[in-house]
């Protein structure tokens, strides 16, 4: 059992969020892509670039033994011309989450999500996300109350099916 602390994200966590965005976007599966490719991809970069604004919130999981971050879950309000993959409305923030691969399936993502959902209740009515239909985390989101948005199936940038999900808080 890995021991970790969950803390609020701050602007200084932006470098780690880029690493987590790389994981969340499954860029590893697309060949020799790097974190820099996420930074250079305008549709992905909007989830992290200039992190720490008034509508940015989230949490990071940090190992107690080494003080290393191993996962993050964050919300960002992506509106107007800056809509993200999971966009539903200008009042619903999008969730992004990732865990460092060697720390997955140990409950860290569940705890991060529970923190995000609890904190978001004070500011938002709902949260949305975009997920590949084949992502095993789909069941986790459903357990925590997320539902697939009817008619939201789209072909994503790698030719697979993605879905939008939403949870009302």
N, C-alpha and C positions, 0 to 999 in steps of 0.2 A: 504494500500500500504506500503510495507516494504521498508525502505531506507537503501541502502547498497552502499559500495564503491567497485570498482574492482581494485586490485593491482597485480603486477607481483608476481609470486611465487618465493620463495627463498629456500635455503637448510633448513632453520628453519621451513618451512612448511611441512616437511616430515611426522611428526606425524599426521597431519590433512589429508594428502594425503592417508595415510593408511586407515583412516576412510572412505574417499571417495571411495577408491578402494573396500572396503567391500560393499559399497552401489552400486557401478557400476557393480560389479560381482553378485549382487543379492544373496549374501550369506545368508541373513536373510530368504529367501524362502526355504533354504536347511536344515532347522532345527536349532539346537542349536549351529550354527557356530558363531564365534566371529572375531573381527579384527585380532586377533592372528592367526586364521586359514588362513586368506589372507596372512599374513606375512610368514607363514610356507608353503604356496602353491607355488612351484617354477615357475609355469606358470603364476601366478598372480603377485608374488613378483617382477618380472622383470619390472613391470610398475612403481614401486616406489623406490625400494631398492637403497640406496645411491643417493637419489635425489639431483640434483644441478650440474650435470656435464655440459660440454660445449654444448651438444646437447639437454639438457632439457630446456623446456620453458612452460609457462602457466600462468594462472591467478587464483586468489582467490577472492570470493565475501565475504565481511566482513560487518556485520551489523553496521550501524553508531551508534546506541543506546548503544550497549554492546561491540563492538569491537570483536564479536565472528564470526569466519568463518562459512559460511553456504553453500558454494559450491566451486567447483574447476573444471577447465578444463585444461588439460595439454597434451603436446606432448613429445614423447620420440622416438628416433630413435633406433629401435630394429632390429639388423642385424645379419647376419651370423648364428651362433648356438643359438643366443638369440632372434630368431624371436617370435613375439607375435601373438595373435589370428587374428589380422587384417593385417598381413604382406602382402605387395605387392612387395616391392623392398627395397634394402638397402638405397635408397635415399628418401624414403617416410616415414615420421614419423607417428606413430599411436597416435590417439586421445583417451584420457580417460576423462570422465566427470561424475560428480555426484553432486547432491544437497541434503542437509540434508532433510529427508522426509517431515517434517512439513513446509518447505519453497519451495516445488515444485509447479509448475503450477502458478508461479508469474512472469515469464519472466527472472528470474536470469540465467537460463541455456542458453537462447537465447543470452543474453548480454555477458556471458562468451564466448560462441562460436564465436560471432562476434569479440571480442577482440583477440581470438586465431587466427582466420582466417586472420585478418588484420595484425597481427604481423608476422605470418608465411610466408606471401607473400615475405618478404625480404630474406628468407632463402631457401624456398622449392617451388617446382612446384605443389605438391599435398599433401594431407593428407588422411590417411585411418583410418578405425575403424572397429571393429567387433560389431555386434548388434544381439540380439535375435530377430527373426522374429516377436515375439509377443510384443516387446517393443514399448510403445506408442511414444517414442522419435523418432521413424523412420520417422514420418511425419515432425518433426522439422528439422531433418537432410536434408530431401528432400527439404524443403522450403529454406534452406541455400545453396543448390546447390549440396549436396551429391547425388550420384547415386549408386544403387546396382551394384556390380561387377558381371557381367554375369558368371554363373557357380561356384559361390563362396559358395553356400549353403553347410553347413556341419552340422553334428550332434555334438552338443557341449557336454561339460563334464557332463551335467545333462540330456542328452537325447533329448533336444529340437533342433530346427533348428536355426542356426546362419548364418548370412550373412556378407559379407564384403561390406563396402561402401567406396567410394572415391570421393573427390572433387578436381578439378583442380583449382589452385589459379591464 
